[in-house]
Amino acid sequence: MTRHHLTSIAPVRRYRCTYTPRDASGHLNPSDTGAAPSVQFLAVNAEQALDRAQKVTGCPVIEATRIEG
């Protein structure tokens, strides 16, 4: 008899992550206008989105906001 293991799959959601960019020397370079650049990811939760944003941008991530719809 063959046993099948069930795996639960968590739904992914879209998140927008804003971050503080760096200049060419690697120093933090916040915008003069206060607007922060952002990247979007599909992730299971905000924590995963923050982690991905930090790895991709190499910059401090300010927040992850779930995008509905």
NUBA-393502 format. One record per atom (N, C-alpha, C, O): residue number from 0; residue in three letters; chain; atom name; x, y, z. Coordinates in nm, 2 decimals, padded with zeros to 4 digits. Layout:
   num   residuo   cadena   atomo       px       py       pz
   NUM       ALA        A      CA        X        Y        Z
...
This chain:
   num   residuo   cadena   atomo       px       py       pz
     0       MET        A       N    00.08   -00.12    00.00
     0       MET        A      CA    00.00    00.00    00.00
     0       MET        A       C    00.09    00.12    00.00
     0       MET        A       O    00.18    00.13    00.08
     1       THR        A       N    00.06    00.22   -00.09
     1       THR        A      CA    00.14    00.34   -00.10
     1       THR        A       C    00.07    00.45   -00.01
     1       THR        A       O   -00.05    00.47   -00.02
     2       ARG        A       N    00.16    00.52    00.07
     2       ARG        A      CA    00.11    00.63    00.15
     2       ARG        A       C    00.14    00.76    00.08
     2       ARG        A       O    00.25    00.78    00.02
     3       HIS        A       N    00.05    00.85    00.08
     3       HIS        A      CA    00.07    00.98    00.02
     3       HIS        A       C    00.07    01.08    00.13
     3       HIS        A       O   -00.02    01.09    00.21
     4       HIS        A       N    00.17    01.17    00.13
     4       HIS        A      CA    00.18    01.27    00.23
     4       HIS        A       C    00.12    01.40    00.17
     4       HIS        A       O    00.14    01.44    00.06
     5       LEU        A       N    00.03    01.46    00.25
     5       LEU        A      CA   -00.03    01.58    00.21
     5       LEU        A       C    00.05    01.70    00.25
     5       LEU        A       O    00.10    01.70    00.37
     6       THR        A       N    00.07    01.79    00.16
     6       THR        A      CA    00.14    01.91    00.19
     6       THR        A       C    00.05    02.03    00.18
     6       THR        A       O   -00.02    02.05    00.08
     7       SER        A       N    00.05    02.11    00.28
     7       SER        A      CA   -00.04    02.23    00.27
     7       SER        A       C    00.04    02.34    00.20
     7       SER        A       O    00.16    02.36    00.22
     8       ILE        A       N   -00.03    02.41    00.12
     8       ILE        A      CA    00.03    02.52    00.04
     8       ILE        A       C   -00.03    02.65    00.08
     8       ILE        A       O   -00.15    02.67    00.07
     9       ALA        A       N    00.05    02.74    00.13
     9       ALA        A      CA    00.00    02.87    00.18
     9       ALA        A       C   -00.02    02.96    00.06
     9       ALA        A       O    00.07    02.96   -00.04
    10       PRO        A       N   -00.12    03.03    00.06
    10       PRO        A      CA   -00.15    03.12   -00.06
    10       PRO        A       C   -00.05    03.24   -00.06
    10       PRO        A       O   -00.01    03.29    00.05
    11       VAL        A       N    00.00    03.28   -00.17
    11       VAL        A      CA    00.09    03.39   -00.18
    11       VAL        A       C    00.01    03.52   -00.21
    11       VAL        A       O   -00.10    03.52   -00.27
    12       ARG        A       N    00.06    03.63   -00.16
    12       ARG        A      CA    00.00    03.76   -00.18
    12       ARG        A       C    00.11    03.85   -00.24
    12       ARG        A       O    00.23    03.83   -00.23
    13       ARG        A       N    00.06    03.96   -00.29
    13       ARG        A      CA    00.15    04.06   -00.35
    13       ARG        A       C    00.18    04.17   -00.24
    13       ARG        A       O    00.09    04.22   -00.18
    14       TYR        A       N    00.31    04.20   -00.22
    14       TYR        A      CA    00.35    04.30   -00.13
    14       TYR        A       C    00.44    04.41   -00.19
    14       TYR        A       O    00.52    04.38   -00.28
    15       ARG        A       N    00.42    04.53   -00.15
    15       ARG        A      CA    00.51    04.64   -00.19
    15       ARG        A       C    00.60    04.68   -00.08
    15       ARG        A       O    00.55    04.71    00.03
    16       CYS        A       N    00.73    04.67   -00.10
    16       CYS        A      CA    00.83    04.70    00.00
    16       CYS        A       C    00.90    04.83   -00.03
    16       CYS        A       O    00.96    04.84   -00.14
    17       THR        A       N    00.90    04.92    00.06
    17       THR        A      CA    00.97    05.05    00.04
    17       THR        A       C    01.10    05.03    00.12
    17       THR        A       O    01.11    04.97    00.22
    18       TYR        A       N    01.20    05.10    00.06
    18       TYR        A      CA    01.34    05.09    00.12
    18       TYR        A       C    01.41    05.22    00.10
    18       TYR        A       O    01.37    05.31    00.03
    19       THR        A       N    01.52    05.23    00.18
    19       THR        A      CA    01.61    05.35    00.17
    19       THR        A       C    01.73    05.31    00.08
    19       THR        A       O    01.80    05.22    00.11
    20       PRO        A       N    01.74    05.38   -00.03
    20       PRO        A      CA    01.85    05.35   -00.12
    20       PRO        A       C    01.98    05.39   -00.07
    20       PRO        A       O    02.00    05.47    00.02
    21       ARG        A       N    02.09    05.34   -00.14
    21       ARG        A      CA    02.22    05.38   -00.11
    21       ARG        A       C    02.28    05.45   -00.23
    21       ARG        A       O    02.24    05.44   -00.34
    22       ASP        A       N    02.38    05.54   -00.20
    22       ASP        A      CA    02.45    05.61   -00.31
    22       ASP        A       C    02.56    05.52   -00.36
    22       ASP        A       O    02.58    05.40   -00.32
    23       ALA        A       N    02.64    05.57   -00.46
    23       ALA        A      CA    02.75    05.49   -00.52
    23       ALA        A       C    02.85    05.45   -00.42
    23       ALA        A       O    02.92    05.35   -00.45
    24       SER        A       N    02.87    05.52   -00.31
    24       SER        A      CA    02.97    05.48   -00.21
    24       SER        A       C    02.91    05.38   -00.11
    24       SER        A       O    02.99    05.33   -00.02
    25       GLY        A       N    02.78    05.35   -00.12
    25       GLY        A      CA    02.72    05.26   -00.02
    25       GLY        A       C    02.66    05.32    00.10
    25       GLY        A       O    02.61    05.25    00.19
    26       HIS        A       N    02.66    05.45    00.10
    26       HIS        A      CA    02.60    05.52    00.22
    26       HIS        A       C    02.45    05.54    00.19
    26       HIS        A       O    02.41    05.55    00.08
    27       LEU        A       N    02.37    05.54    00.30
    27       LEU        A      CA    02.23    05.55    00.29
    27       LEU        A       C    02.20    05.69    00.23
    27       LEU        A       O    02.26    05.79    00.27
    28       ASN        A       N    02.11    05.70    00.13
    28       ASN        A      CA    02.08    05.82    00.06
    28       ASN        A       C    01.93    05.84    00.05
    28       ASN        A       O    01.87    05.82   -00.05
    29       PRO        A       N    01.86    05.88    00.16
    29       PRO        A      CA    01.72    05.90    00.16
    29       PRO        A       C    01.68    06.01    00.06
    29       PRO        A       O    01.76    06.10    00.04
    30       SER        A       N    01.56    06.00    00.01
    30       SER        A      CA    01.51    06.10   -00.08
    30       SER        A       C    01.49    06.24   -00.02
    30       SER        A       O    01.45    06.24    00.10
    31       ASP        A       N    01.52    06.34   -00.09
    31       ASP        A      CA    01.49    06.48   -00.04
    31       ASP        A       C    01.34    06.50   -00.02
    31       ASP        A       O    01.30    06.58    00.06
    32       THR        A       N    01.26    06.44   -00.11
    32       THR        A      CA    01.12    06.46   -00.11
    32       THR        A       C    01.05    06.37    00.00
    32       THR        A       O    00.93    06.39    00.03
    33       GLY        A       N    01.12    06.28    00.06
    33       GLY        A      CA    01.06    06.19    00.15
    33       GLY        A       C    00.99    06.06    00.09
    33       GLY        A       O    00.95    05.97    00.16
    34       ALA        A       N    00.99    06.06   -00.04
    34       ALA        A      CA    00.93    05.94   -00.11
    34       ALA        A       C    01.04    05.84   -00.12
    34       ALA        A       O    01.15    05.86   -00.17
    35       ALA        A       N    01.00    05.72   -00.08
    35       ALA        A      CA    01.10    05.60   -00.08
    35       ALA        A       C    01.07    05.52   -00.21
    35       ALA        A       O    00.95    05.49   -00.24
    36       PRO        A       N    01.17    05.46   -00.27
    36       PRO        A      CA    01.15    05.37   -00.38
    36       PRO        A       C    01.09    05.24   -00.33
    36       PRO        A       O    01.10    05.21   -00.21
    37       SER        A       N    01.03    05.16   -00.42
    37       SER        A      CA    00.97    05.04   -00.37
    37       SER        A       C    00.99    04.93   -00.48
    37       SER        A       O    01.02    04.95   -00.59
    38       VAL        A       N    00.98    04.81   -00.43
    38       VAL        A      CA    00.98    04.69   -00.51
    38       VAL        A       C    00.86    04.60   -00.47
    38       VAL        A       O    00.81    04.61   -00.36
    39       GLN        A       N    00.81    04.52   -00.57
    39       GLN        A      CA    00.70    04.43   -00.53
    39       GLN        A       C    00.74    04.29   -00.54
    39       GLN        A       O    00.82    04.25   -00.63
    40       PHE        A       N    00.68    04.21   -00.45
    40       PHE        A      CA    00.71    04.06   -00.45
    40       PHE        A       C    00.58    03.98   -00.42
    40       PHE        A       O    00.49    04.04   -00.36
    41       LEU        A       N    00.58    03.86   -00.47
    41       LEU        A      CA    00.48    03.76   -00.42
    41       LEU        A       C    00.54    03.69   -00.30
    41       LEU        A       O    00.65    03.64   -00.31
    42       ALA        A       N    00.47    03.68   -00.19
    42       ALA        A      CA    00.52    03.62   -00.07
    42       ALA        A       C    00.40    03.56    00.01
    42       ALA        A       O    00.29    03.61   -00.01
    43       VAL        A       N    00.44    03.47    00.10
    43       VAL        A      CA    00.34    03.41    00.19
    43       VAL        A       C    00.29    03.51    00.29
    43       VAL        A       O    00.18    03.51    00.33
    44       ASN        A       N    00.39    03.59    00.34
    44       ASN        A      CA    00.36    03.69    00.44
    44       ASN        A       C    00.45    03.81    00.43
    44       ASN        A       O    00.54    03.81    00.35
    45       ALA        A       N    00.43    03.91    00.52
    45       ALA        A      CA    00.51    04.03    00.51
    45       ALA        A       C    00.65    04.01    00.55
    45       ALA        A       O    00.74    04.07    00.49
    46       GLU        A       N    00.67    03.92    00.64
    46       GLU        A      CA    00.81    03.89    00.68
    46       GLU        A       C    00.89    03.83    00.57
    46       GLU        A       O    01.01    03.87    00.55
    47       GLN        A       N    00.83    03.74    00.49
    47       GLN        A      CA    00.90    03.69    00.38
    47       GLN        A       C    00.93    03.79    00.27
    47       GLN        A       O    01.03    03.80    00.21
    48       ALA        A       N    00.83    03.88    00.25
    48       ALA        A      CA    00.85    03.99    00.15
    48       ALA        A       C    00.96    04.09    00.20
    48       ALA        A       O    01.04    04.13    00.11
    49       LEU        A       N    00.97    04.12    00.33
    49       LEU        A      CA    01.08    04.20    00.38
    49       LEU        A       C    01.21    04.14    00.35
    49       LEU        A       O    01.31    04.21    00.31
    50       ASP        A       N    01.22    04.01    00.38
    50       ASP        A      CA    01.35    03.94    00.36
    50       ASP        A       C    01.39    03.94    00.22
    50       ASP        A       O    01.51    03.96    00.19
    51       ARG        A       N    01.30    03.91    00.13
    51       ARG        A      CA    01.33    03.91   -00.02
    51       ARG        A       C    01.37    04.05   -00.06
    51       ARG        A       O    01.46    04.06   -00.14
    52       ALA        A       N    01.30    04.15   -00.02
    52       ALA        A      CA    01.33    04.29   -00.06
    52       ALA        A       C    01.47    04.33   -00.01
    52       ALA        A       O    01.55    04.39   -00.09
    53       GLN        A       N    01.51    04.29    00.11
    53       GLN        A      CA    01.64    04.32    00.16
    53       GLN        A       C    01.75    04.25    00.08
    53       GLN        A       O    01.85    04.31    00.05
    54       LYS        A       N    01.73    04.13    00.05
    54       LYS        A      CA    01.82    04.05   -00.03
    54       LYS        A       C    01.84    04.10   -00.17
    54       LYS        A       O    01.95    04.11   -00.22
    55       VAL        A       N    01.73    04.14   -00.23
    55       VAL        A      CA    01.74    04.19   -00.37
    55       VAL        A       C    01.79    04.33   -00.38
    55       VAL        A       O    01.88    04.36   -00.47
    56       THR        A       N    01.75    04.42   -00.29
    56       THR        A      CA    01.80    04.56   -00.30
    56       THR        A       C    01.93    04.58   -00.23
    56       THR        A       O    02.01    04.67   -00.27
    57       GLY        A       N    01.96    04.51   -00.12
    57       GLY        A      CA    02.08    04.53   -00.04
    57       GLY        A       C    02.07    04.65    00.04
    57       GLY        A       O    02.17    04.70    00.09
    58       CYS        A       N    01.95    04.70    00.06
    58       CYS        A      CA    01.92    04.82    00.14
    58       CYS        A       C    01.83    04.80    00.25
    58       CYS        A       O    01.76    04.69    00.25
    59       PRO        A       N    01.83    04.89    00.35
    59       PRO        A      CA    01.74    04.87    00.46
    59       PRO        A       C    01.59    04.89    00.41
    59       PRO        A       O    01.56    04.98    00.34
    60       VAL        A       N    01.51    04.79    00.45
    60       VAL        A      CA    01.37    04.80    00.40
    60       VAL        A       C    01.28    04.86    00.51
    60       VAL        A       O    01.29    04.83    00.63
    61       ILE        A       N    01.20    04.96    00.47
    61       ILE        A      CA    01.12    05.03    00.57
    61       ILE        A       C    01.00    04.96    00.61
    61       ILE        A       O    00.97    04.94    00.73
    62       GLU        A       N    00.92    04.91    00.51
    62       GLU        A      CA    00.80    04.84    00.54
    62       GLU        A       C    00.75    04.75    00.42
    62       GLU        A       O    00.80    04.77    00.31
    63       ALA        A       N    00.67    04.66    00.45
    63       ALA        A      CA    00.60    04.58    00.35
    63       ALA        A       C    00.45    04.60    00.36
    63       ALA        A       O    00.40    04.58    00.47
    64       THR        A       N    00.39    04.64    00.25
    64       THR        A      CA    00.24    04.66    00.26
    64       THR        A       C    00.18    04.57    00.16
    64       THR        A       O    00.21    04.56    00.04
    65       ARG        A       N    00.08    04.49    00.21
    65       ARG        A      CA    00.01    04.40    00.12
    65       ARG        A       C   -00.08    04.47    00.03
    65       ARG        A       O   -00.15    04.57    00.06
    66       ILE        A       N   -00.08    04.43   -00.10
    66       ILE        A      CA   -00.16    04.50   -00.21
    66       ILE        A       C   -00.28    04.41   -00.23
    66       ILE        A       O   -00.26    04.29   -00.27
    67       GLU        A       N   -00.39    04.46   -00.21
    67       GLU        A      CA   -00.52    04.39   -00.23
    67       GLU        A       C   -00.56    04.40   -00.38
    67       GLU        A       O   -00.54    04.49   -00.45
    68       GLY        A       N   -00.63    04.29   -00.42
    68       GLY        A      CA   -00.69    04.30   -00.55
    68       GLY        A       C   -00.62    04.24   -00.66
    68       GLY        A       O   -00.67    04.24   -00.78
